[in-house]
């Protein structure tokens, strides 16, 4: 058995967590500055989370929100707000008229 295998998992994860926190700070700064390097940081964050998934369980909701916000900025996705959904329902948009029954009726 190797020394690393006998070490406390916390001792192994701690340096990786510190490295990730540094990367996360750089990622957040790039996002706030609207840096063209945001995709590079986003890829590094994804890579770190894939290689050490234990990091994800240690992130706060706020940190996860920052990562998701950066992904939304990079991909150009906008999440509709509740008020936008209510406006669409009031205006009678076709999306508000879709129901399971209407979808099933189209199959026949």
MOTAPE-V748135 format. One record per residue. N is the residue number from 1. RES is the residue in one small letter. PSI is psi in radians with two decimals (NA if undefined). Layout:
BEGIN
n=N res=RES psi=PSI
n=N res=RES psi=PSI
END
This chain:
BEGIN
n=1 res=x psi=2.34
n=2 res=x psi=2.82
n=3 res=x psi=-0.66
n=4 res=x psi=-0.65
n=5 res=x psi=-0.52
n=6 res=x psi=-0.24
n=7 res=x psi=2.72
n=8 res=x psi=2.30
n=9 res=x psi=-0.57
n=10 res=x psi=-0.68
n=11 res=x psi=-0.56
n=12 res=x psi=-0.71
n=13 res=x psi=-0.53
n=14 res=x psi=-0.86
n=15 res=x psi=-0.64
n=16 res=x psi=-0.65
n=17 res=x psi=-0.71
n=18 res=x psi=-0.74
n=19 res=x psi=-0.74
n=20 res=x psi=-0.70
n=21 res=x psi=-0.66
n=22 res=x psi=-0.82
n=23 res=x psi=-0.72
n=24 res=x psi=-0.72
n=25 res=x psi=-0.72
n=26 res=x psi=-0.71
n=27 res=x psi=-0.80
n=28 res=x psi=-0.71
n=29 res=x psi=-0.75
n=30 res=x psi=-0.66
n=31 res=x psi=-0.80
n=32 res=x psi=-0.57
n=33 res=x psi=-0.08
n=34 res=x psi=0.77
n=35 res=x psi=2.50
n=36 res=x psi=-0.17
n=37 res=x psi=0.07
n=38 res=x psi=-0.76
n=39 res=x psi=-0.57
n=40 res=x psi=-0.81
n=41 res=x psi=-0.69
n=42 res=x psi=-0.71
n=43 res=x psi=-0.69
n=44 res=x psi=-0.72
n=45 res=x psi=-0.82
n=46 res=x psi=-0.76
n=47 res=x psi=-0.77
n=48 res=x psi=-0.73
n=49 res=x psi=-0.59
n=50 res=x psi=-0.69
n=51 res=x psi=-0.50
n=52 res=x psi=1.37
n=53 res=x psi=-0.31
n=54 res=x psi=-0.43
n=55 res=x psi=-0.70
n=56 res=x psi=-0.68
n=57 res=x psi=-0.25
n=58 res=x psi=-0.07
n=59 res=x psi=2.54
n=60 res=x psi=2.90
n=61 res=x psi=-0.65
n=62 res=x psi=-0.75
n=63 res=x psi=-0.72
n=64 res=x psi=-0.69
n=65 res=x psi=-0.66
n=66 res=x psi=-0.75
n=67 res=x psi=-0.81
n=68 res=x psi=-0.71
n=69 res=x psi=-0.75
n=70 res=x psi=-0.67
n=71 res=x psi=-0.68
n=72 res=x psi=-0.72
n=73 res=x psi=-0.82
n=74 res=x psi=-0.72
n=75 res=x psi=-0.20
n=76 res=x psi=0.33
n=77 res=x psi=2.43
n=78 res=x psi=2.34
n=79 res=x psi=2.23
n=80 res=x psi=2.39
n=81 res=x psi=2.91
n=82 res=x psi=-0.65
n=83 res=x psi=-0.59
n=84 res=x psi=-0.67
n=85 res=x psi=-0.70
n=86 res=x psi=-0.68
n=87 res=x psi=-0.72
n=88 res=x psi=-0.68
n=89 res=x psi=-0.70
n=90 res=x psi=-0.62
n=91 res=x psi=-0.17
n=92 res=x psi=0.57
n=93 res=x psi=2.71
n=94 res=x psi=-0.50
n=95 res=x psi=-0.58
n=96 res=x psi=-0.24
n=97 res=x psi=-0.08
n=98 res=x psi=2.33
n=99 res=x psi=2.91
n=100 res=x psi=-0.70
n=101 res=x psi=-0.71
n=102 res=x psi=-0.59
n=103 res=x psi=-0.75
n=104 res=x psi=-0.60
n=105 res=x psi=-0.54
n=106 res=x psi=-0.39
n=107 res=x psi=-0.49
n=108 res=x psi=NA
END
